[in-house]
């Protein structure tokens, strides 16, 4: 099933980069997050109601949902948006895709997942690819705080992925994702209030509003609907490694939609990322590699 779910996540998250740029015509970075997170959660709850699944979590699930929502949604979005604000939405958000390295580390410590030779080699290839991409961006060298914040976003999402796996959340994965999105909105709201003097909203910007709609429906609601099912199917370390395809889609879509350029180093990085993902997915028993 993961082979059908993964392309949705890759496309939904990858195309989010150019659409995020367009959404800034309609609202500032933090306001877009405050719009996207709760509306995506409500979309997933509505989908759950249509499918007839229970929408209210068991009492014992509220704490796991709150803590995973904090790391997967709240802190991840705060660190990511703060990093983008300092570095700009160009190549530097690719720092996010050091996330598989952090997930593998946390999975080994918390879930006792074995870091096999395939996974270790995949991590090495992916980190080399990330280093090649980052090395081209002068802004990374000029803005160490932005780099650190973006790295914290990667750590937060990696930790949240492993926590989700560890808690083995009961209930429908789509509904669980909805509550994580809604609960994760709360810390984002606090940061938005601090940034309120710089907030703006331009409802006349049609392309920006359409971009927001795409981010709500596809990059968040649909992608998280699939992502939390992927976490159930694959070990946390392998599930995280599959996200390395996202920057490839991001590069291609940015070049196509907003005129971004792709250098020969980007092409090498792309090849390394594809090789890294192939190492952990191109075998029949990959989904059974658990400890």
C-alpha positions in Angstrom: 0.0 0.0 0.0 2.9 2.4 0.7 3.8 2.5 -3.0 0.5 4.2 -3.6 0.5 6.5 -0.6 4.1 7.7 -1.0 3.7 9.5 -4.3 0.9 11.5 -2.8 3.1 12.7 0.0 6.0 13.4 -2.3 3.9 15.5 -4.7 1.9 17.2 -2.0 4.9 18.3 0.1 7.2 18.9 -2.9 4.9 21.2 -4.8 4.2 23.1 -1.5 7.4 25.1 -1.9 6.4 27.1 -5.0 2.8 27.3 -3.7 4.1 28.6 -0.4 5.8 31.5 -2.3 2.5 32.3 -4.0 0.5 32.2 -0.8 2.7 35.0 0.6 0.9 37.4 -1.8 -2.3 36.8 0.2 -0.9 36.6 3.8 2.3 36.6 5.8 4.2 33.4 6.7 2.7 33.0 10.2 -0.8 34.0 9.2 -0.7 31.3 6.4 0.2 28.7 9.0 -2.6 29.9 11.2 -5.0 29.5 8.3 -3.7 26.2 7.0 -3.3 24.1 10.1 -6.8 24.3 11.6 -8.6 24.3 8.3 -6.6 21.2 7.2 -7.6 19.6 10.5 -11.2 20.4 9.9 -11.1 19.0 6.4 -9.7 15.7 7.8 -12.4 15.6 10.5 -15.1 16.2 7.8 -13.6 13.4 5.7 -13.7 11.1 8.8 -17.3 12.0 9.4 -18.1 11.1 5.7 -16.3 7.8 6.1 -18.2 7.1 9.3 -15.2 6.7 11.6 -15.2 7.9 15.2 -14.1 11.5 15.5 -13.5 11.8 19.2 -10.3 10.2 20.5 -10.3 7.9 23.5 -9.5 9.7 26.8 -6.1 8.0 27.0 -5.1 9.2 23.5 -5.4 13.0 24.2 -1.9 13.3 25.7 -0.2 11.3 22.9 -2.1 13.4 20.3 -1.1 16.6 22.1 2.6 15.8 22.4 2.9 14.4 18.9 1.0 17.4 17.6 3.4 19.7 19.4 6.4 18.2 17.6 4.9 17.2 14.2 2.8 20.3 13.7 3.4 23.1 16.2 7.1 23.3 16.8 7.9 22.1 13.3 5.9 24.9 11.7 7.2 27.6 14.1 10.9 26.6 13.5 10.3 26.1 9.7 8.6 29.4 9.2 11.1 31.3 11.3 13.9 29.7 9.4 12.3 30.6 6.0 11.7 34.2 7.2 15.5 34.5 7.9 16.8 32.5 5.0 14.1 32.8 2.3 12.1 30.0 0.7 14.9 28.9 -1.7 17.2 25.9 -1.3 17.8 26.4 2.4 14.6 24.7 3.6 16.2 21.5 2.2 17.9 21.4 5.6 14.6 20.0 6.7 15.5 16.8 4.9 18.2 16.0 7.4 15.1 14.7 9.2 15.7 11.1 8.3 19.0 11.1 10.1 17.3 12.4 13.2 14.4 9.9 12.9 16.9 7.0 12.5 18.8 8.2 15.6 15.6 8.6 17.7 14.2 5.3 16.3 17.3 3.4 17.4 17.2 5.0 20.9 13.4 4.9 21.5 12.1 2.0 19.4 15.3 -0.2 19.2 15.1 -0.2 15.4 18.3 -1.6 14.0 20.3 0.8 11.8 21.2 -1.7 9.0 24.0 -1.3 6.4 21.3 -0.2 3.9 19.9 2.4 6.2 23.3 3.7 7.2 24.4 4.0 3.6 21.2 5.7 2.7 21.7 8.2 5.5 25.2 9.0 4.3 24.1 9.5 0.7 21.2 11.7 1.8 23.4 13.9 4.1 25.9 14.3 1.3 23.1 15.4 -1.0 21.8 17.9 1.6 25.4 19.3 2.0 25.7 19.8 -1.8 22.5 21.7 -1.9 23.3 23.8 1.2 26.8 24.6 0.0 25.3 26.6 -3.0 23.3 28.9 -0.8 25.2 31.9 0.5 22.3 32.8 2.7 23.0 29.7 4.9 26.5 31.0 5.7 25.2 34.5 6.3 22.3 33.5 8.6 23.4 30.9 11.1 20.3 31.6 13.3 18.0 30.8 10.4 20.0 27.7 9.6 19.7 26.6 13.3 16.0 27.2 13.4 15.4 25.2 10.2 17.6 22.4 11.6 15.4 22.4 14.8 12.4 22.0 12.5 14.0 18.9 11.1 14.7 17.5 14.5 11.2 18.3 15.7 9.5 16.5 12.8 11.9 13.5 13.1 11.2 13.2 16.8 7.5 13.6 16.3 7.5 10.8 13.7 9.2 8.4 16.1 6.9 9.5 18.9 3.9 8.8 16.7 5.3 5.3 16.0 6.1 4.7 19.7 2.6 5.7 21.0 0.9 3.4 18.4 -2.1 5.8 18.3 -5.4 4.1 18.3 -8.2 5.2 16.1 -8.3 6.3 12.4 -4.9 7.7 11.2 -6.7 10.5 9.3 -8.6 11.6 12.4 -5.4 11.4 14.5 -3.7 13.6 12.0 -6.7 16.1 12.2 -6.3 16.4 16.0 -2.6 16.8 15.7 -3.1 19.6 13.3 -5.7 21.3 15.5 -3.7 20.8 18.8 -0.5 21.9 17.0 -2.2 25.2 16.0 -2.1 26.4 19.6 1.6 27.2 19.9 1.5 28.6 16.3 -1.2 31.0 17.5 1.0 32.2 20.4 3.8 33.0 18.0 1.4 34.7 15.5 0.2 37.0 18.3 3.8 38.0 19.0 4.2 38.7 15.2 0.9 40.4 14.9 2.3 43.9 14.1 3.9 42.4 10.9 0.8 40.3 9.9 -1.1 41.1 6.7 -4.0 39.6 4.6 -4.8 40.6 1.1 -8.1 38.8 0.0 -7.9 40.4 -3.5 -4.8 38.3 -4.3 -6.6 35.4 -6.1 -3.4 33.4 -6.9 -2.4 33.6 -3.3 -5.8 32.4 -2.1 -5.7 29.5 -4.6 -2.3 28.6 -3.3 -3.6 28.6 0.3 -6.4 26.3 -0.8 -3.9 23.9 -2.4 -1.8 23.9 0.7 -4.8 23.2 2.9 -6.4 20.5 0.8 -3.4 18.7 -0.8 -0.1 19.6 1.0 -1.6 19.2 4.5 -5.0 17.4 4.6 -4.4 14.8 1.9 -0.6 14.4 2.5 -1.0 13.9 6.2 -3.9 11.5 5.7 -1.4 9.4 3.7 1.7 10.1 5.8 0.2 8.7 9.1 -0.8 5.6 7.3 2.8 5.2 6.0 4.1 5.5 9.5 1.9 2.6 10.5 3.2 0.4 7.6 6.9 1.2 7.6 9.5 1.4 10.4 10.1 5.0 11.5 13.6 5.2 10.0 12.6 3.9 6.6 9.4 6.0 6.5 11.5 9.2 7.2 14.0 8.2 4.5 11.2 8.1 1.9 10.6 11.8 2.3 13.9 12.5 0.6 12.0 12.4 -2.7 10.2 15.6 -1.6 13.1 18.0 -2.3 13.5 16.5 -5.8 9.8 17.3 -6.5 10.4 20.7 -4.9 13.3 21.6 -7.2 11.4 20.5 -10.3 8.2 22.3 -9.4 10.0 25.5 -8.4 11.9 25.6 -11.7 8.7 24.9 -13.6 6.3 27.2 -11.7 8.4 30.1 -10.3 11.5 30.0 -12.6 14.0 28.5 -10.1 17.3 27.2 -11.5 18.7 23.7 -11.1 22.5 23.4 -11.1 24.7 20.4 -11.8 25.2 20.0 -8.1 21.5 19.8 -7.7 21.3 17.1 -10.3 24.0 15.1 -8.4 22.1 15.6 -5.2 19.0 14.4 -6.9 20.8 11.2 -8.0 22.1 10.7 -4.4 18.6 11.1 -3.0 17.0 8.7 -5.4 19.7 6.2 -4.7 19.2 6.7 -0.9 15.5 6.0 -1.1 15.9 3.1 -3.5 18.2 1.4 -1.0 15.5 1.2 1.6 12.5 0.6 -0.6 13.6 -1.5 -3.5 13.2 -4.9 -1.8 10.1 -7.0 -1.0 10.8 -7.2 2.8 11.6 -3.5 3.4 8.3 -3.0 5.3 9.1 -6.0 7.6 12.5 -4.7 8.7 11.6 -4.2 12.4 13.0 -5.0 15.7 
